[in-house]
Amino acid sequence: VAMRHAMVADGWAQTDEHDGAELVILNTCTVTSAADAQSREAIRKIRGANPAARIIVTGCYAQRAPDEIAALEGVSCVVGNSRQGEIPAFARDFFPVAKLSGEIYASRSAAPVLVGDILAETVVQTGDAESLDGDATRPILKVQDGCNHRCAYCIIPSVRGRSRSLPPDEVVTSVRRYVDAGVREVVLSGINLGSYGRDFLPRVPLASVVGRILDETALEHLRFSSIEPQHITEDFVTLVASSHRIAPHFHVPLQSGSDRILRAMHRWYRAELYAARIELIRKMLPNAAIGADVIAGFPGETESDFEATASLVRGMPFTYLHVFSFSARPGTEAAQLPNQIPAATIRERARALRAIGQQKTHTFRSAQADTPIRALTLARATETWTEAITPNYLKVRISGRHARNDWHEVRLTSNTEDVIASRPL
């Protein structure tokens, strides 16, 4: 979002398709090897469809392996996370007269690389909410970035830096601007959102800035991204339960249900504590959405360890599950551990966990059938239906074509995304 806003402010126009674009900025992920492969494939597709386009590659993959990306055909420049603010200047260098005449420079044989020390970053980069149009739907406001933990499998600290927070006054100002732009729901996000404000003196808890948003802005609905289990306290769940303006939606990473594997991962909780936090949510908010991340095939994971994870997941009141096949990330401790699990075994375990997750989603959706609930319309629509999302994170399709960013009262069917009836609120 921040990059898009910076480019628009610099005089560029955003296009819906990259085929006719002069410049393509590809923001990459590197959390798994599959994410790296998807980024490389995206570069090939862009290059094939639009050979004249300049391609700037940025994001976490660019921060982790800039020389690897710079060697790819079609890449014009590689920019790390800490230097993203300089992308508009690079674009001007590439196109000194392009925006007037359409002239394109010949491709360089080697792409320049601009990667700084991400560990020196002390600020959170955000976009300019004032540049949103009136149709903006559910923008993500990054209020925290980076992570101070060192989970054995995770590359994020080395590509996103240390934990840092957006000052509370800036959070509130950004939310106000979103509201002025017509936004109804804002998603507060962060790499480790629950650690928000710990870099301030004195500390500012996440609950404090949420309270300010509720008290000082007219935002209709607030949603959280992922929250680590140690931050799911009774006070935090009570805060969510206290206001209809906060989505009853908790995404709480689990990773493993085996205490032995959790220790090897350097996770800072055990299965019993995790289960207690999830049960607390369900007790206080019976209809809340509860999701989790789980990793299948961490090095040394035995059948007994896997069954401990599967058993815990079966017993938890999850409403959806994100399952990740373990992927060795260069530079992480887990990549060097012995007893790496065969790929076929990892795939089998991941499939089993996904099947449990699908059943959980089915059960939760069935329990919500025929119950009136609000849903916010999204951008995706056809002549016969419009996609929408409920506060408890159910994707639905409302009959008919409707404007996005509007609340409707809906009644869900039990097993599909369709809606029996809808009424604008």
N, C-alpha and C positions, 0 to 999 in steps of 0.2 A: 504494500500500500504506500509506504513512504517513498519508494522509488518511483512508482507511478505518478504520485502527486508532484514529485520533484521534476520529472520530465515534462509534465503538463505545464507546470509553472515556468519552465524554461522555453516554452513555445512549441512543444511537440504535441501532436494529436494522437490519441490512442486509437488503434484499429482493432476490429473484432477478430480478424484473421491475419496470420503472419505471412500469408502468401504474397501480399502486395506491399508489405512493410519495408521501409528503408532500413530500419533498425529493429532488432529483436533482442530483448533482455531476458535471459533465461535464469531464473532463480532456482538453484538446485538444493537438493537434500542429500545427505550422506549417511543417514542413520542405519542403512543396510546396504549390502552390495547390490541388491535389486534396485535400490534408489539410484545408485551410481549408474547402473546399466540403463535405466530409464532416461537419465539425463543425456547419456551418450547417444541413445537412440533418438531423443528429441532433437539433438543437434543435427544428426544425419537427416532427419525428416525435414527440418527447416531448410537446411542446405539444399536438399534435393528439390523442394518445392519453390525455393526462392534463392537461386545462386547469388543474386546481386546484394542480398541483405547482409548488413553487418550484424554479427552475433556477439553480444557481450554476455559472458557467462559469469554469474556471481552466486552467492549463497554458500552453504556449508561445504559442498563438494569442492567448490573453487577455493575455499579457505584451506581445506585439508590437502588437496592434491593439485595445486595450480599448474605445475609443469605438465602433468598428465593431460589436463584439459587443453592447455595451450598447444599441445602437439596435435590435437584433433583438427582435421580439415574443416575449414569454414569458420573456425573461431577467430574473432577479430581482437578480443581482449578478454582477460581474466581478471576479475575484481573480487578481492576477499571481502568478508563481512564488515571489517572495520573501515573499509575504504569506499563503501557504497555511496556515500555522499558526493564522491567525485565522478560518478557515472555521467551526469549531465555534461561536465567539462570534457570527458572523453568523447562523448557523442558529438560535441562541437568540433573537436579535433578531427574526427572522422568525416564530418560533413561541413566543411567550412563554407561551401556554397550550395550544398545539396538541397537544403530546404527551399532554395530559390530556383535552382536550375535542374535538379534531379541528377546531377553528376555524382558518380560513385567512384571512390578510390579503388585502384586495383588491390587485390588481396595481398597481404604481407605473407612472406614465407614462414614467419614465426610470430605468434601473437604476443603482445606485451602482457606482462603480469604485474598486477598492483595488489600486493597483499601485505597488510601491516600486522602489528603485534596485537592480536585479539585480546590477550590478557591485560593489555593496558587500557582497554575500553572502560569508560566509567559512566557512559550515558546510554539511555534507551532511545533508539531511533523510532520515531512515529511519523505517520502521515498527517497531512493538513486536512482536518475534518471540514474546513470551510470550502474545500474544492469539491465536496460531494454534491451530487445532484439530488433532487427531491425524491428520487426513486430508490435511494440507497437502502439496502436491506441487510440487517444483521452484520454490520461491520465489526471487524476484530480490532480491539484496542489493546496493543501490547503494552502492559504496564510493568513487566519484569522481563529481564533477559539474562542469559547465562546461568551457570550452576556451579556451586562450590563443592558438590559431592563428587565422588570418583567411583561410580559404579563400574564394575570390572568390564562390562560389555559395552559401555557407552562412550562414544566419540564426542558427544555434544560439548563438554567443557572445553575441549581444545579447539573447537571451531566457533563457539559462541562466547567464550570468555567467562569471567567471574560473574556471580550474581549481582545484579544492579537493578534499581527500581526507578520508575518515572515518578518525580515528585508529586505529592498529593494534589497540590494546586493545579499542576498541569493535567493530571487525570480528570479532575472536575471540569476544568476549562475545555478539555477535549470532548467530554461527554456533553457539555452544554452545546458545543458547536455541532455535534452529531444531531442532537435534538432539534436545533435550529434548521438543520438540513433535512428534517423530516424523518429521521431514524426513529424507530419504535423499540428495537432491541439492539443492545450492544453486548458483545462477548468480550469479557476481560480475559486476557491470555498472558502466558509467560512460560518459560522453560521450566521453572519451578515456582509456580504462582504463589504457593503458600508461604514462600520465603520473602514475599514482598515486604519492603520496608526495613529489613534487617540491616541494610547498609546505611541507614540514616541514624544520626545521633540527635535526639533519642530515637529509638526504633518507632516505626509506624506500622501497626498490624494491618493486615489486609482488611479485617473487619472494620477498622477505623475509616479507611478510605471508601469502603462500601457504604458505610453510614453517611458519609458526606455526599456521596452520589445520590442516595435516597432523599436526603434532607435539602440539598442545594440545587438539584436539577429536577426537571420534569420528565426524565426518562421513564418510559412506560415499563420496560422489561430489561433485566440484567441477567446475563448468564456467565457462568465460569467455565474455563477450559479445564484442564487436568489439575487435580489437587492430590498431593501425596498423602498417604494414610495417616501420618503423624500430625497432619494439620486438620484432620477431620475430628475436631473436638466437639464436645457437647455444646459449647458456646457457639461454635461456627454453624453447626446444624440448626441450632435454635435461631440464629440470625436468618438463615435461609427460610426456615419455617415461619418466621414472623411477618413476612411480607409477600403479598401476591406479585410484587414487582420483581422478585428474584425467582429465576427458574428452579424448580425442584429437580435438579440435574447434577449428578456427581459422577465425574470420571476419575476413578481412583486406581492408579497403577498397582498391579499385584506382582507380576513377573514370574513368580513361582509360589506354589503352595508347600514346598519342601523347605524346612528350616535349614537343612544342610546346604541346599543350593542358594538360599537367600544369603547365608553367610559367605559363600563363595562369590556371590555377586556383589558383596559389600553393601547390600541393602540394610537399612537401619531399623527394621521391624521384623517380627516373626509372624507366622501364620495365625496364631491365636489372637494377637493384637489386631491384625488386619481384619479378621472375621468379626471381632467385637465392634470395630468402627463401622463396618458395613451393616451389622445388625442394629446399631444405633440409628443409622439413617433410616432404615426400614421401619423401625419402631416409631420414629418421630414424623416420618413422611411416608405413609404407606404406598402412595402412588408415584413416588419419585423415580426418575430414571437413574439407574446405577450401572455404570460401565467400568470395564477394567482392561488393562493391557496384560498379556501373558506371553512369555517367551518359551517356545518349545525347543528343546535340544541344546540347552546350555552345556558347555563341556563338563563331562563327568556325571551328567544327569542319568541315573539308573532308571530301570522300569519302576522301581519302588518310589523314586523321587517323582517321576511323571505321574504315577497313580495318586500320590499325595496332592499334586496340583489338580488333577482331574477330579478327585474327590472333593477338594475344597470348592472348586468352581461349581460342581453339581449342587453342593449344599448352600451356596450363597444366593441371595435374591437378586442376582444380576438381571438386567434387562437387555444387555448386549455385551459382546466380547470382541476385543481386538486381539487377534492372535498373530504373533510374529515368529517366523522361523529364525533360529539363531543365525546371525551373520557375523563372522569374525571381522572386526574393524581394525585396520592397521594402526598400531600405536596404542591399542588398549590391552589391558592385562589378559582379558579372556582369549585374545588371539594367540597368546603364547602358552595357554594352559594345555596340559596333557589330556588324553581321553576325549578328544574331539568326537562328536557324535556323527555317524554316517549320515549323509544327506537323505538317503531313503528313509531312515528311522525318523529324522526330523520331520520330513514331510508327512509321515504316517501319524506322528504325534500331533502335529499341527492340524491335520484333518479331523482327528478325534476331538480336539478342543473346539474347533469351529463348529462341529456338529452339536456339541453341548451348547455353545453360544446361540446357535440358531434355534434350538429348542427353547432356550430361555427367552429369546425375543418373541417367539410364538406364544409362549405361556403368558408373558406380560401383555402382549397385544390383545389376546383373548380376554384377559381380565378387565381390559379397558372398554370392551365392546358395549355399545349402546349407552355409554356414559357421556353426557354433554361435556365438552372441553373446548377451550380456546385453541385456535391455530392461526399462525401468522403466515400469510401467503408469501411465496418466494418467487424468483424470477422465471423459473421453468414452468411452461404452460403449453397446452395444445388447445385446439378448438373444443375439446370435450372435458378437459380437466386442468386443474392448477395445483401445483405442488405447494404444500404448506408444512409447517412444523409446529408441534405442540410444545408447551412449556416443559413437559416431561419427555421431550426428545423423540417423539414418534413422527416419522415422515408420513404424511397423508396426501391423498389426491382428492381435492374438492371438485365435485361435479361442476362443469362449466368453466369458462375462461374468466378470470378475475384479475384485477389490478394487483400488482405485487405490493407488499408492505402494508397489508390491511389485516385486521383481526376478524376472524369468523368464528362462530360457535359451530362445532361439528359433532357428529356422532360417528364413531368408528365401527367398521365391520370387524370381525374377529381375526380374519386370516389374511387380509389383503391390505393394500394401501388406499383402497377406495373409501369414500365417505358416503354414508347413507343420506345425510342431509347437511346443509350448511346455511348459516344465517349471518350476514355481516353485523359486527358489533359496533 
